[in-house]
Amino acid sequence: MAVLTPAPARAPRTASRRSISIVTVLMFLPLLVILTIALIGPWIVPFDPTKVVGAPSLPPGGEFLLGTDSTGLDVFSRTIAGARIDVFIALAVTVVATLGGILVGLTIGMNEAGRGAGGFAARGAARFLDLLEAVPTVIVALVVVSFFGTSSITMIVTLSVILAPIQARLVRTEVLRVRGDAYLDAARQAGLSETQLVFRHVLPNSSIPALQNASVVFGMTVILTAALGFLGVGLPPPTPEWGSMITRGAGDAAIGKLWAAGAPAFALCVTVASVAVVGRRLTTGARRSH
């Protein structure tokens, strides 16, 4: 008489999938909260973030959840309102720098090995990208802002120009690898033109590193925006921006009143860390799928 053996239980795999999904939600939750605050923050703050609403340097508690700064501005309202400014600038710079970097890197990579003026210009552009990478980004930003003034548009354009070479170099490196693959020769023999070859095969494959690096660009933009504000060359006061808020609260922090500088510094750290975690998670997932 045959003995039937029971099928192995699948409960551990289900439990593992549930634990993975819970971890994923917890990793994405801080970023979702920050994006929600940036979207609706100005409409939920209790006070106008640009007007004096109380006595200077009031401690947290009571009417003012996070206290007031040295000029009597509400720290909580300014921290929440600052999320929209910093996140908006970071998103805009990430999109512009990534798209611009993909275009520049693709153009350089496809023409670098060529002869004549096109190849010479592409090789010169590649060396220029290396030069831009060697110059500290904060110094470049200070020079540009000092010439063109401080506004959201100026900040976006300046930081996009500074960070686009990072994306361009990633794409150029990938193009140099992809353009020598055998399937491109097969596509040429099938009758595809160079333009069709670039947009159908080279661009989709070479832009992946830049897209994966977008979270790094976002985090760098938040840090650079805050750094310019901290140095006093960011958005003009009383604009609620985290870097300038840290500068305004530095004097109080020196005598033990940490809330005016601590709140925007904490928001800055949480934003950069959450974006880095999500970016790492997405990059790891993309690598596993391949």
Phi, psi and omega per residue, in radians:
M1 nan 2.212 -3.091
A2 -1.272 2.505 3.120
V3 -1.826 2.139 3.129
L4 -1.486 2.215 3.098
T5 -1.661 2.365 -3.134
P6 -1.155 2.560 3.101
A7 -1.181 2.567 3.141
P8 -1.119 2.502 -3.123
A9 -1.240 2.514 3.131
R10 -1.884 0.198 -3.114
A11 -1.065 -0.746 -3.137
P12 -1.028 -0.676 3.141
R13 -1.152 -0.711 3.112
T14 -1.106 -0.764 3.112
A15 -1.095 -0.658 3.120
S16 -1.130 -0.737 3.120
R17 -1.121 -0.677 3.129
R18 -1.138 -0.728 3.127
S19 -1.128 -0.660 3.100
I20 -1.133 -0.739 -3.140
S21 -1.149 -0.653 3.106
I22 -1.136 -0.758 3.102
V23 -1.069 -0.729 3.127
T24 -1.075 -0.772 3.119
V25 -1.081 -0.760 -3.135
L26 -1.134 -0.568 3.121
M27 -1.267 -0.602 -3.117
F28 -1.487 -0.349 -3.015
L29 -1.044 -0.830 3.139
P30 -1.010 -0.712 3.139
L31 -1.172 -0.691 3.100
L32 -1.093 -0.694 3.106
V33 -1.118 -0.753 -3.138
I34 -1.119 -0.757 3.124
L35 -1.141 -0.649 3.094
T36 -1.139 -0.760 3.108
I37 -1.093 -0.725 3.120
A38 -1.114 -0.545 -3.108
L39 -1.355 -0.791 -3.034
I40 -1.944 0.017 -3.045
G41 -0.931 -0.860 -3.100
P42 -1.047 -0.332 -3.129
W43 -1.669 -0.105 -3.105
I44 -2.012 -0.043 -3.136
V45 -1.266 2.523 -3.104
P46 -1.298 -0.420 -3.084
F47 -2.336 2.802 3.041
D48 -1.174 2.117 -3.066
P49 -1.244 -0.118 -3.106
T50 -1.945 0.097 -3.095
K51 -2.147 2.580 3.086
V52 -1.219 2.227 -3.066
V53 -2.170 -0.065 -3.120
G54 -2.869 -3.061 3.106
A55 -1.207 2.702 -3.133
P56 -1.164 2.514 2.978
S57 0.983 0.712 3.042
L58 -1.291 2.435 -3.135
P59 -1.271 2.811 3.104
P60 -1.076 2.583 3.115
G61 2.121 2.754 3.123
G62 1.236 -2.269 -3.077
E63 -1.198 -0.547 -3.092
F64 -1.928 1.898 -3.003
L65 -1.043 -0.746 3.132
L66 -1.989 0.333 3.108
G67 1.363 -2.975 3.099
T68 -2.138 2.815 3.118
D69 -1.565 -2.936 -3.038
S70 -1.204 -0.227 3.105
T71 -1.909 0.040 3.110
G72 1.589 0.225 3.072
L73 -1.457 2.502 -3.117
D74 -1.265 2.106 -3.055
V75 -1.191 -0.723 -3.123
F76 -1.086 -0.827 -3.129
S77 -1.088 -0.703 -3.113
R78 -1.257 -0.613 3.110
T79 -1.160 -0.746 3.119
I80 -1.165 -0.807 -3.139
A81 -1.155 -0.551 3.121
G82 -1.157 -0.424 3.118
A83 -1.062 -0.711 -3.124
R84 -1.107 -0.755 -3.088
I85 -1.152 -0.892 -3.083
D86 -1.169 -0.722 -3.132
V87 -1.215 -0.690 3.118
F88 -1.091 -0.800 3.122
I89 -1.087 -0.738 -3.125
A90 -1.129 -0.745 3.121
L91 -1.120 -0.778 -3.128
A92 -1.102 -0.784 -3.141
V93 -1.134 -0.695 -3.141
T94 -1.076 -0.772 -3.136
V95 -1.162 -0.857 -3.081
V96 -1.155 -0.795 -3.114
A97 -1.155 -0.650 -3.133
T98 -1.230 -0.831 3.125
L99 -1.124 -0.760 3.106
G100 -1.129 -0.715 3.116
G101 -1.130 -0.678 3.096
I102 -1.099 -0.776 -3.136
L103 -1.117 -0.815 -3.115
V104 -1.171 -0.810 -3.129
G105 -1.091 -0.679 3.117
L106 -1.144 -0.754 -3.134
T107 -1.130 -0.776 -3.137
I108 -1.157 -0.809 -3.088
G109 -1.099 -0.645 -3.112
M110 -1.337 -0.354 -3.064
N111 -1.963 -0.096 -3.009
E112 -1.133 -0.602 -3.108
A113 -1.499 -0.037 -3.091
G114 -1.356 2.892 3.100
R115 -1.759 2.881 3.106
G116 1.514 -2.862 -3.050
A117 -1.147 -0.648 -3.133
G118 -1.103 -0.797 3.115
G119 -1.156 -0.688 3.110
F120 -1.111 -0.757 3.132
A121 -1.142 -0.678 3.134
A122 -1.147 -0.745 3.114
R123 -1.164 -0.655 3.070
G124 -1.136 -0.683 3.106
A125 -1.142 -0.644 3.101
A126 -1.102 -0.735 3.104
R127 -1.185 -0.574 3.111
F128 -1.157 -0.659 3.061
L129 -1.077 -0.696 3.095
D130 -1.109 -0.654 3.119
L131 -1.140 -0.751 3.117
L132 -1.103 -0.607 3.120
E133 -1.164 -0.495 -3.077
A134 -1.377 -0.356 -3.111
V135 -1.518 2.304 3.101
P136 -1.005 2.315 -3.045
T137 -1.120 -0.623 -3.120
V138 -1.132 -0.675 3.138
I139 -1.135 -0.770 3.104
V140 -1.064 -0.758 3.137
A141 -1.105 -0.719 3.122
L142 -1.077 -0.741 -3.122
V143 -1.143 -0.818 -3.099
V144 -1.139 -0.776 -3.117
V145 -1.137 -0.625 3.134
S146 -1.145 -0.490 3.125
F147 -1.467 -0.718 -2.974
F148 -1.883 0.025 3.091
G149 1.472 3.095 -3.082
T150 -1.993 2.095 3.027
S151 -2.760 2.937 -3.134
S152 -1.077 -0.719 -3.141
I153 -1.126 -0.766 3.123
T154 -1.072 -0.744 3.134
M155 -1.097 -0.759 -3.122
I156 -1.107 -0.823 -3.131
V157 -1.123 -0.793 -3.110
T158 -1.069 -0.885 -3.098
L159 -1.202 -0.543 3.081
S160 -1.139 -0.752 3.116
V161 -1.131 -0.625 -3.117
I162 -1.257 -0.695 -3.014
L163 -1.638 -0.308 3.133
A164 -1.043 -0.652 3.112
P165 -1.028 -0.520 3.094
I166 -1.079 -0.809 3.127
Q167 -1.198 -0.667 -3.122
A168 -1.105 -0.697 -3.139
R169 -1.160 -0.679 3.092
L170 -1.080 -0.778 -3.119
V171 -1.194 -0.744 3.136
R172 -1.026 -0.790 3.127
T173 -1.047 -0.725 -3.126
E174 -1.238 -0.627 3.099
V175 -1.112 -0.741 3.122
L176 -1.059 -0.539 3.105
R177 -1.382 -0.745 -3.025
V178 -1.255 -0.649 -2.985
R179 -1.182 -0.239 3.106
G180 -1.703 0.080 -3.120
D181 -1.248 2.692 -3.050
A182 -1.209 -0.539 -3.087
Y183 -1.185 -0.390 3.056
L184 -1.234 -0.677 3.065
D185 -1.112 -0.660 3.091
A186 -1.142 -0.658 3.119
A187 -1.174 -0.647 3.090
R188 -1.132 -0.726 3.131
Q189 -1.183 -0.420 3.099
A190 -1.359 -0.131 3.060
G191 1.857 0.122 3.129
L192 -1.296 2.418 3.073
S193 -1.342 2.959 -3.137
E194 -1.122 -0.632 3.114
T195 -1.143 -0.794 3.088
Q196 -1.097 -0.645 3.135
L197 -1.109 -0.754 -3.112
V198 -1.130 -0.859 -3.024
F199 -1.365 -0.462 -3.120
R200 -1.538 -0.579 -2.997
H201 -2.137 -0.881 -3.026
V202 -1.228 -0.862 -3.091
L203 -1.057 -0.870 -3.130
P204 -1.060 -0.626 -3.092
N205 -1.424 -0.579 -3.060
S206 -1.515 -0.287 -3.114
S207 -1.506 -0.165 -3.095
I208 -1.043 -0.804 3.138
P209 -1.057 -0.652 3.130
A210 -1.178 -0.675 3.107
L211 -1.162 -0.680 3.097
Q212 -1.183 -0.513 -3.125
N213 -1.484 -0.001 -3.094
A214 -1.079 -0.604 3.124
S215 -1.130 -0.608 3.087
V216 -1.158 -0.738 3.101
V217 -1.083 -0.719 3.103
F218 -1.042 -0.869 -3.138
G219 -1.090 -0.726 3.107
M220 -1.101 -0.644 3.128
T221 -1.138 -0.762 3.100
V222 -1.038 -0.767 -3.120
I223 -1.166 -0.755 -3.129
L224 -1.173 -0.691 3.092
T225 -1.064 -0.788 3.113
A226 -1.164 -0.630 3.137
A227 -1.128 -0.747 3.104
L228 -1.117 -0.717 3.073
G229 -1.122 -0.670 3.123
F230 -1.138 -0.620 3.129
L231 -1.400 -0.076 3.093
G232 1.517 0.213 -3.134
V233 -2.075 0.304 3.116
G234 -1.516 -2.609 3.141
L235 -1.108 2.488 -3.040
P236 -1.177 2.551 3.076
P237 -1.212 2.704 0.055
P238 -1.624 0.630 3.125
T239 -0.989 2.232 3.139
P240 -1.298 1.678 3.138
E241 -2.267 2.396 -2.963
W242 -1.046 -0.725 -3.115
G243 -1.119 -0.805 3.115
S244 -1.178 -0.552 3.078
M245 -1.139 -0.679 3.099
I246 -1.116 -0.693 3.106
T247 -1.112 -0.779 -3.133
R248 -1.125 -0.563 -3.118
G249 -1.578 -0.040 -3.096
A250 -1.125 -0.660 3.138
G251 -1.116 -0.762 3.092
D252 -1.160 -0.635 3.141
A253 -1.112 -0.542 -3.138
A254 -1.153 -0.394 3.138
I255 -1.924 0.332 3.024
G256 1.670 -0.042 3.108
K257 -1.639 1.547 -2.922
L258 -1.512 -0.238 -2.939
W259 -1.198 -0.597 -3.080
A260 -1.144 -0.638 3.103
A261 -1.670 -0.487 -3.069
G262 -1.217 -0.672 -3.109
A263 -1.109 -0.904 3.109
P264 -1.171 -0.565 3.110
A265 -1.144 -0.704 3.096
F266 -1.136 -0.760 3.113
A267 -1.079 -0.697 3.114
L268 -1.101 -0.806 -3.125
C269 -1.126 -0.759 -3.133
V270 -1.115 -0.713 -3.132
T271 -1.104 -0.877 -3.120
V272 -1.114 -0.750 -3.119
A273 -1.144 -0.740 -3.119
S274 -1.161 -0.685 3.088
V275 -1.146 -0.696 3.117
A276 -1.120 -0.719 -3.140
V277 -1.134 -0.805 -3.138
V278 -1.137 -0.738 3.110
G279 -1.082 -0.712 3.107
R280 -1.150 -0.689 3.128
R281 -1.101 -0.794 -3.136
L282 -1.147 -0.702 3.132
T283 -1.136 -0.743 3.115
T284 -1.109 -0.737 3.107
G285 -1.103 -0.681 3.125
A286 -1.153 -0.673 3.135
R287 -1.180 -0.686 3.136
R288 -1.147 -0.654 -3.125
S289 -1.161 -0.498 3.117
H290 -1.490 nan nan
